[in-house]
């Protein structure tokens, strides 16, 4: 996979589209949380929540398949990766599946809706993402045949799917995301000095224009997938840029004027700014089948202007009352399933970001509210996974080296860990593939626990300090927060253009490897083990 991006480059009509993100849409898997009060508080929740055509379930599904290549090709080196949506526990999970010499692979995964879609990619054609349907308590089989140039020749899937839905969904989404008007005389829009209403109207026109050009008239897609793609596009446009108005307007000023030094006066917003949420119809259950929904929910839960309360050990009805007082007018409704999902996502934020298990009081509140319902089962299943992760998580160590000269930073860091293999991750809180790589490798670090290796995470001031402090609780290990000058020097010194980027030093402090983009757990573990 290619890496993520520098935060301050690349222009599109509405926001700064990030290079590579369209290609790796399924890696935007910082997806996080939702839930709430939609029945009368005195009612007993059912064990299966019906949300139109989608049911929330604490289910499992099995994916099997075969990769067919020219006869002499070694299939043992082929990997299949899938990204599974977990909209209730608020994240997208990526799995790497080895292919055996016969080309076969199989995996059983947890799912949170009775029908879900996973993004599937192979190491043969890593930028070609397929959408594959998984069904609770069922098996989906997909056979993919490649030609000698590692291009797909044909696909067979059971149960059957619309081939266009499966193969072209991510491609049409990429085209819409990357779209820039090519009309004569078009210029990058200057929005930083416009009033809020004018700006929001401008943004609201972006998705319909793209859908009209690339999707609406394409009858090859099913009606269902048109709805999913349209929702993912809207979520992508608004997340996270539109949530952070001040930051986006500063970048718009820089991009539209060419002034990278000036500090324009940006108008202040209040909660009323988020009236655009009413246009989303967030009670629509189809959002549970989009890849951007969890990230959208996370932005909403942690936004400092909305300032939704953390759920902590509050009882659910009381927490919901406070949340509805803020959100109801903005989203356009004060009941419905969306609030249940938002509540679950609020708990999941603790589980995912802090890797902190539920307290006994929190478990009591969940049981009292949802009884033995599916959302409770999902949260308790996730909680058990966090309990196991916490057993092997290393404590967080924050190292302050802001006073160190920029050309001495890496030397200072390396000198602290003499006699250890050092694996360094350059990342940021806003970089979804960075977070995805960290989450994936967190499951592999347990295998290296107790060995002579240290894990170092380096970011800079583009990561909001408060958010960084929250994120690293769930990461553990050694952390550095560089100044902008220190960071730019390091990126240039090592020749990195994008993040995530990585450095690997041996026990003698000699740089052995450097690379951009997370290559997978197996590759990194092999590199580290070779040096131990």
Secondary structure, 3 states (H helix, E strand, C coil): CCCCCCCCCCCCCCCCCCCCCCCCHHHCCCCCCCECCCCCCCCCCCCCEEECCEEEEEEEEEEEEEEECCCCCCHHHCEEEEEEEECCCCEEEEEEEECCCCCEEEEEEEEEECEEEEEEEECCCCCCCEEEEEECCCEEEEEEEECCCCCEEEEEEECCCCHHHHHHHHHHHHHHHHCCCCCCCCCCCCCCCCCHHHHHHHHHHHHHHHHHHHCCCCCCCCHHHHHHHHHHHHHHHHCCHHHCHHHHHHHHHHHHHCCCCCCCCCCCCCHHHHHHHHHHCCCCHHHHHCCCHHHHHHHHHHCCCCCCCCCCCCCHHHHHHHHHHHHHHHHCCCCCCHHHHHHHHHHHHHHHHCCCCCCHHHHHHHHHHHCCCHHHHHHHHHHHHHHHHHHHCCCEEEECCCCCCHHHHHHHHHHCCCCCEEEEEECCCCCHHHHHHHHHHHHHHHHHCCCCEEEEEEEECCCCHHHHHHHHHHCCEEEEEECHHHHHHHHHHHCCCCCCEEEEECCCCCEEEEEECCCCHHHHHHHHHCCC
